[in-house]
Structure formats: structure tokens, C-alpha cells
């Protein structure tokens, strides 16, 4: 077995995953912020464009689902893995220039992405 470790560069000194203890109260507040931002974005998207477009409808449903997951996560036991699983699913509505007529979505999209990014970062005191 050690031959394979040496061949693939995996020695015994390799670090293992370290459990991170989260600041539950601050993380719950951050999850609440993400949930509210996702809800606001989905609501604005429903107002901005017809739900007849299947791609648009799917994206609105995705944001609604993610808001629900943020709420459920906030109400249960928090783990770093669960938080990261959620926030790495969050993606912007538009990755390039905001299309004309969709300017109201821009600030809401920015808030969603900022809230998700804040959850990705370790808070002071969360380092294991």
C-alpha cells in the first residue's frame, strides 16, 4: 500500500480533513440573509419577465429551492459541509452585462452573491 502512496504523492504526513466548529448564531443570521436575498431575487424575476419562458421559470424555481434549503439548514444542526453544499449551488442570473430592461435585478443578484460568498468564508474563531 505504501508503494501506491509514494507513487501518487500521498505520504503519511498528508493532512486529513479537520472539523470546523461553526459560530451557529452568526451562521444562522447569514443563512437568513441569503434566504431573504434569494426570495427577493425570485420575486423580482417573476415581476420582470413572463414565467412562460421555461429557462427563466427553472431559474426562479432554483432560487426558491435554494431559499428553502437555506431556511431548513438554518433550523437544523449546522455543519461546514452543509453550508458549503448550499452556497456552491448559488449562481448569478446573468454572468455578463445586465441586459437592457433588467437593471432592477442587478442589485438583487449582487446581494445574493455577496451573501453566498460571506457564507463561504470562515469567520474569526472558526478555524480548527
Buried (B, 14 or more C-beta within 10 A) or exposed (E): EEEEEEEEEEEEEEEEEEEBEBBEEBBBEBBBBBBBBBBBBBBBBBEBBEEEEEEBBEBBEBBBEBBEBBBEBBEEEBBBEBBEEBBEEBBBBEEEEBEEEBEEBBEBBEBBBEBBEBBEEEBEEBEE
